[in-house]
Structures are given as structure tokens and as C-alpha cells.
């Protein structure tokens, strides 16, 4: 089983790192091409494409300009948004990092498909950005079937035929409909109890995605049916419609 996460816009390149053996991203040519193309855009164009402030645009223009010499750290410890607050990777044991390396993947507009210990440089580039280097109209077209093909290889290598989709729709779109027919995809919907029934709250759902991926690593779960036992932060399995599972908190 492979659990799929989205990356985060917020990054952490300051905290102390545990002693781990890092790996290298597996699309170096493609990510290099994207980074070089982004470096030529300049801050004003990046601000327009990404809908970010001039200050953030300048930061990211500098990141791409100096990309080749930038500091690296493992992806699971570099991303620091809500999903990764839920995962809390810094408190994992070494054996749990090893399990994550084999069973967790992170979709990325720049790097394609990351393993948790793949060393990455600071960047910001959402998968849904309507730009790509060369003749591709956007990053979905640039990546084509390559991410899905590598993910399918990883699923087979995990000894399973299941993907646990904990990614956002924006990122999942990069592989949706492109995986082999024998790969089963479990979609997970996190909800909160409310006066009118279970409701979706984005902040809590993001954290829950990270918590579920962590729970899988803590318990070293390889049978997807066992994931229905996920119970972190008062979540409980609330039923399924086919391969769409709902967990409700409260």
C-alpha cells in the first residue's frame, strides 16, 4: 500500500534534523528543467502565475535563481504545512521513517513524485499552476503519464495493489485516470460532527491526512482494511461508499 500526500507551501529549513540517510529525487532532469524555466520568469511573472504577493514572488524568484546551490533536506522534514503538522515527522522513530520511505509518497509540481527522504531544495510551485517549461500548457501536461507510471511501480514494489489517496484534488489530478486498472484507489473523506450532520472543514481535514499517514507508519500497516482502525484525534471510521471512506471526528 502507498499513501499519497500533497506537498505544502510552508517550508522548514531551520530546525534540527534527525540522523537519517537521505535519498535523491527520481526526476532530476525534469525538475531541473522546471527550475531553470521558472528562474527565467522573474518575480512579476511569478506573482501573477501563483497569485502571491510581490514579497513572496521575490523570495521564490531568488530561490529559482539560486536553485542549483540551495540547501537541501528530506521532503518529509522540509514541508511544514497543516498536513505535515498532523504527520509530526520529527517525532518518528528511525524504523518508522524507513516504513514511510517504502509506503508514503508526496506529489509535487516541481519534483513529480517524492519519497519522504528524498532531498529537496526550497521552492513553491503548485501543481495547478498554468505554466510549464517548453511547449506544455501547464504542469499536468508537462508531467503527462510519468508520475502515474512511477507511482504504479512503487505500488507494485510495496507488495500491494492499493493507493490510499490523502492528497488534494489539485495534486491527485496529476495521476487521476492514469494508473493501471489493477491499482485500487481508496479515497478518504474527513468530516467533523456538526448540528446538521458531518461537515467538511479544510484545516482539520488537512491535519487528518497527515495524521492518517503517520498512523499507518506507526503501526506499519500494509493491509488497507486495517486503516479503518485509524483513531487519532477522536476520528472514527463512519462507513464507505465503494472505495470512498468517511472518517468523522467528534
N, C-alpha and C positions, 0 to 999 in steps of 0.2 A: 504494500500500500504506500502511496505517495500522497502527502498532504501538500496542497498548493496555497501559498500566501501571496498577497500583493506586497510591493515594497513600501517605503514610507518617504515622505518629503523631508521630515525631520531627521537629522543625522547626528551621530555621536562619534567624534574623533578625538575626544579628550579624556574619557575615563580609562582607568587601568584595565588592561586586557589579561584574561587568564592565559596560562601557558598551554597553547594548542598548536597543532600542526595545521597550517593553512593549505588551501588548495587554490588552483588557478581557474578562473572562469573559462568556459569551454567554447566561447565565440570570440576569441581575441581579435580576429580580423574584422568582424562585423562591428564590434564595439569601438574599435579604433577608427573605423570609417565614420561611424556616427559622431564620435567625439571630435574628429577633425572637421567634419561638416558643421557641427554646432559652433566650433571655435570661429568659423568664418562669418557667422550670423551677426555677431555684435550684440551689445546689451539692448539696444532699442528693439531689434527684431525679436530677441528672446522675450522681452517684456510683452510684446504683442502676441506672440505664439502661445506663451504659457499663461498669459493673463496674470502677471505678477508685477509687483512694484518696481520702480526704477532701481531701488537699493538691492532688491533680490536679483534683479536682472544683471546688475553689475557684478554681484557675487558669483553668479553662475557663468557669466562671460569669462571671468577670471579663472574659474575652475576649469573650463574647457580650454582656455588659452594655455594653461599650465598643466594640462591633464597628464601628460606623459611623466611628469616628475612629482606628481601629487602623492601624499601619504596614502597608504593602503591599510585596511583592516577587514576582518571577516564580515561578510554581509549580515549575518545574524546579530552581530555586535555593532555594526555601523548604523543600521536602521533603528530609529528611536521614536516612531510614531505610536499611535494608540494600540495597534496590533502587537507591536514589539514590547510595549509596556505590559500587555497581557501575557506575552511569552516569558518575559523576565529572564532572558538568556544568561545574564551574568551570574545567576544563582544555580545554573545547571552543573551537574557533575560531568566529569570527562566522558564517562560511558554514555551519558545522555546526549552529549554533543556528538559522539560517534553514531548513535542511533539517528539523530537528526540529520547528519550528513547523508545517511542512506535513505531516509524516509521523508524529508521535508525539502521542498523546492520553492523558490521565490521567483515570480515573473518580474521582468524588468524591461523597460523601454530601451535602455542602453545596453544591458548585458544579455538580454534574451531570457535565459533560464539559469538561475543561480542555485548552487548548493550552499548550505549555511556557512561553510568555512571557506568559500571562495573569496579571495581578497579583492576588494573593490575600492575605487577612488571616489571622493566626494562628487556627487552630481545631482542634478534634478532634471528629469525628463519623463513626463507622464506618457504611458503607452498610447493614450488617446490624442497626443499632440499631432496636429495636422501638418506635419513636416517630416521629411526624411532625406538623407543624402542621396544624390544621384537622381534617378528618374521616378522613384517610388513616390506616390502621392502622400503617403503617411507611413507611420511605423508599422501598422498592421501589414501593409503591402510590402514594406521592406523585409520584414521577417518571414512573411509567407508561411510555408509549412515547416520551417526549420525548428521553431520552438516545440511544436507539437511532436515532430519526429524524435527529438531528443528526449522529451518527456515520456514518450511511449517506450523508448529504450530503457529509461530509468525505471518505469513501472515494471517492465519485464525483469530487470535486474533485481528488483525488490522481492521477487518471488510471488508476485500477486498480479491481479489484473484490475486493480481499483485505484481511482484517484478520488481523494477527499477534497472537494473544492471549497476552500476557505478564502478564495480571492474575491475581489470586487468584480462587478460586471465589466468594467473598463479593461481590466487586465485579463480576465477569463476570455474575453472576446478574441484574444490573440491565438487561442487554441481551440475555441469552440467550433465543433463540427469538423475538426481536422484530425482528431485522434482515431486510431483504428477501431473498427466496430466491436472488437472483443474487449475493449477497455471500458469498464463500468465507471461512471462518474456519479458520485454521491454529492448532491447539493445540500448545503446546510443553511438553515434559516434560524437566526437567533432572535427571540422576542422577549418582551417584558410584559408581565401581567399588568393590566390596566382596567379601568372601570368599564370599558366597552370590549374587553377581551384582549388577547395578546397583541401587542403593538411593536412595531419596529422602531428602535432608537439607534441611530447610526453610531454614536460614540460607544455605547455598550456593545453593539454587535461587533465593532472592530476589535475591541479588547477581548471579546469572547472568542473570536477567531484565533487570536494568539494563544489564549488560554487552552483552547482545544488542542492546538498543535503541540503545546508544551505537555499537556496531559498525556497525549499519545507517546511522547518521548519519555516522560517519567515512568510510564507503565510499560513501555516498549511494546506497544500494541501493533500487531501485524494483521490481525483479523478484523476487518472493518465492522463486523457486527458488534464487537466488543466496544466500539466507540459510542454505542448508545448508552454506555455506563458513565459517560462524561458527566461530572457533577461539580465542577469548580464553580465557586461564587454563586451557589444555590441554583445552578441550571439543572434542569431535568429533561430527559427525552420526553416529548409530548406527542409523538406519533409521526407517521410517514405517509406520503402520497407517492407511491412508487419509490424512486430513488431521491426524492426530496424529503429531507428530515427536518423536523422542527424541534428546537430546544427552547424552553421557556424558563425565565428566571422570576422568582418571586414566591 
